[in-house]
Amino acid sequence: LVTALGRLAITSDRLLVVQGDIMRDAAALAAALRAQDVVISTLGRGKTFESGGLIATSMPRIVHGMEAEGVRRIIFTSAFGVGETIRDVPLLPRVFIRLLLQDIYRDKNTGEQLLRRSDLDWTVVYPSGLRDRPGTGRYRVGERLSLSGFPLIARADVAEFLLKQIEDRTYVRKGVLVSV
């Protein structure tokens, strides 16, 4: 059974939806973490350029909640260009990041640093630019990737990779880029 925390209007016999806001509802987070084996976080602010402190506020709550519930494994979705991955970002997207996404990326980096200091079995996944297209099953992964232009990847391919990390221990306590 998969448990999702959020404001989702989805129903399925294979999905338990815990209604709540991670920024304000500690009880909902605790309920979502209870009896789980793995946490996959895809927290994000959508198409806004302001973080609202989402990751910096949520990550301590997630880490504390996981520790309290005895959940060890977390796969956290970040963004290509956060932290040390900025070194692999081609020029055009790097300019875009520095001009428009500073607040979002600073927030993600703050949360990541807290996660990295935890004792959890974390993996930080850095997808290149996300596109709403069907998955191809063809993408590259690595701690460093040579990329050019404005690299994009289907959200479905990122989701596939995130799910593979539940069993794959290759990138435990590491960051990994995923792109076409």
C-alpha positions as CSV (number, residue, x, y, z in Angstrom):
1,L,0.0,0.0,0.0
2,V,1.3,3.4,-0.9
3,T,0.6,6.4,1.3
4,A,0.5,9.9,0.0
5,L,0.5,13.1,2.0
6,G,-1.1,16.1,0.4
7,R,-4.2,17.8,-0.9
8,L,-4.9,15.0,-3.4
9,A,-8.3,14.2,-4.8
10,I,-7.3,10.7,-5.9
11,T,-8.9,7.4,-4.8
12,S,-7.5,3.9,-5.4
13,D,-7.6,0.7,-3.4
14,R,-3.8,0.7,-3.6
15,L,-3.4,4.3,-2.3
16,L,-4.0,5.8,1.1
17,V,-4.3,9.5,0.9
18,V,-3.5,11.4,4.1
19,Q,-5.0,14.9,3.7
20,G,-2.7,17.6,5.1
21,D,-0.1,20.3,4.6
22,I,3.4,19.3,5.5
23,M,4.2,22.9,6.5
24,R,1.4,23.1,9.1
25,D,0.1,19.6,10.0
26,A,2.5,17.5,12.1
27,A,-0.2,15.0,12.8
28,A,-0.8,14.3,9.1
29,L,2.9,13.9,8.5
30,A,3.1,11.4,11.4
31,A,0.1,9.5,10.1
32,A,1.7,9.3,6.6
33,L,5.0,8.0,8.0
34,R,3.5,5.4,10.3
35,A,4.4,1.8,9.2
36,Q,6.3,2.9,6.1
37,D,9.5,1.4,4.7
38,V,10.5,4.3,2.4
39,V,9.8,8.0,1.9
40,I,9.9,9.4,-1.6
41,S,9.7,13.2,-1.5
42,T,8.7,15.2,-4.6
43,L,8.0,18.4,-2.7
44,G,8.1,21.4,-4.9
45,R,6.5,24.8,-5.5
46,G,5.3,24.2,-9.0
47,K,5.8,27.0,-11.5
48,T,6.5,29.8,-9.0
49,F,9.8,31.4,-8.4
50,E,9.3,31.8,-4.6
51,S,10.1,29.0,-2.2
52,G,8.0,30.1,0.7
53,G,10.6,28.1,2.7
54,L,8.9,24.9,1.7
55,I,11.9,22.6,1.8
56,A,13.8,24.3,4.6
57,T,10.7,24.1,6.8
58,S,9.6,20.6,5.8
59,M,12.9,18.7,5.8
60,P,13.5,19.0,9.6
61,R,9.9,17.7,10.1
62,I,10.4,14.9,7.7
63,V,13.7,13.8,9.2
64,H,12.4,14.0,12.8
65,G,9.2,12.2,11.8
66,M,11.1,9.4,10.0
67,E,13.4,9.0,13.0
68,A,10.4,8.8,15.4
69,E,8.7,6.2,13.2
70,G,11.9,4.2,12.5
71,V,11.8,4.8,8.8
72,R,15.4,4.8,7.4
73,R,15.2,5.3,3.6
74,I,14.3,8.5,1.9
75,I,14.6,9.4,-1.8
76,F,14.5,13.2,-2.1
77,T,13.8,14.9,-5.4
78,S,15.8,18.2,-5.7
79,A,16.6,20.1,-8.9
80,F,19.5,20.1,-11.3
81,G,21.8,23.0,-10.3
82,V,21.3,22.9,-6.6
83,G,24.5,22.6,-4.5
84,E,27.5,21.1,-6.3
85,T,25.4,20.1,-9.3
86,I,25.7,23.7,-10.5
87,R,29.1,22.7,-11.9
88,D,27.4,20.5,-14.5
89,V,24.7,22.9,-15.6
90,P,25.2,24.2,-19.2
91,L,25.5,28.0,-19.6
92,L,21.9,28.9,-20.6
93,P,20.2,27.0,-17.8
94,R,22.8,28.3,-15.4
95,V,21.9,31.9,-16.2
96,F,18.2,31.1,-15.8
97,I,18.9,29.5,-12.4
98,R,20.9,32.5,-11.2
99,L,18.5,35.1,-12.4
100,L,15.1,33.5,-11.6
101,L,15.5,30.5,-9.3
102,Q,17.8,31.8,-6.5
103,D,15.2,31.6,-3.8
104,I,13.9,28.1,-4.8
105,Y,17.4,26.7,-5.1
106,R,18.6,28.2,-1.8
107,D,15.6,26.7,-0.1
108,K,16.3,23.3,-1.6
109,N,20.0,23.5,-0.7
110,T,19.1,24.3,2.9
111,G,16.9,21.3,3.2
112,E,19.4,19.0,1.5
113,Q,22.2,20.0,3.9
114,L,20.0,19.0,6.8
115,L,19.1,15.7,5.2
116,R,22.8,15.0,4.4
117,R,23.7,15.6,8.1
118,S,21.1,13.0,9.2
119,D,21.7,9.4,9.8
120,L,19.0,8.4,7.3
121,D,19.7,6.3,4.2
122,W,19.1,9.2,1.8
123,T,19.5,9.6,-1.9
124,V,19.1,13.1,-3.5
125,V,17.9,12.9,-7.1
126,Y,18.7,15.9,-9.4
127,P,16.5,15.7,-12.5
128,S,17.3,18.0,-15.4
129,G,14.5,20.2,-16.7
130,L,11.2,18.4,-16.3
131,R,8.7,17.9,-19.2
132,D,5.2,16.6,-19.2
133,R,5.7,13.8,-21.7
134,P,5.3,10.1,-21.7
135,G,8.3,8.2,-20.3
136,T,10.8,6.7,-22.7
137,G,12.7,4.4,-20.3
138,R,15.9,5.9,-21.9
139,Y,17.8,8.2,-19.6
140,R,21.2,8.6,-18.1
141,V,22.1,8.6,-14.4
142,G,25.3,9.4,-12.5
143,E,26.9,11.5,-9.8
144,R,28.2,13.7,-12.7
145,L,26.9,13.9,-16.2
146,S,28.1,15.8,-19.2
147,L,25.1,17.8,-20.5
148,S,24.7,20.6,-23.0
149,G,21.9,23.0,-24.1
150,F,18.8,22.9,-22.0
151,P,18.6,19.2,-21.0
152,L,15.0,17.9,-20.3
153,I,13.6,14.7,-19.0
154,A,10.0,13.3,-18.9
155,R,8.5,13.4,-15.4
156,A,7.5,9.8,-16.0
157,D,11.2,8.8,-16.5
158,V,12.1,10.5,-13.2
159,A,9.3,8.7,-11.4
160,E,10.5,5.4,-12.8
161,F,14.0,6.2,-11.5
162,L,12.7,7.2,-8.1
163,L,10.9,4.0,-7.7
164,K,13.9,2.0,-8.7
165,Q,15.8,3.6,-5.9
166,I,13.6,1.8,-3.3
167,E,15.6,-1.4,-3.9
168,D,18.7,-0.1,-5.6
169,R,21.4,0.9,-3.0
170,T,23.9,2.3,-5.5
171,Y,23.2,5.9,-4.6
172,V,22.5,5.7,-0.8
173,R,24.0,8.7,0.9
174,K,24.8,10.2,-2.5
175,G,23.4,12.7,-5.0
176,V,22.6,11.5,-8.5
177,L,21.7,13.4,-11.7
178,V,19.1,12.0,-14.0
179,S,18.7,13.3,-17.6
180,V,18.3,12.2,-21.2
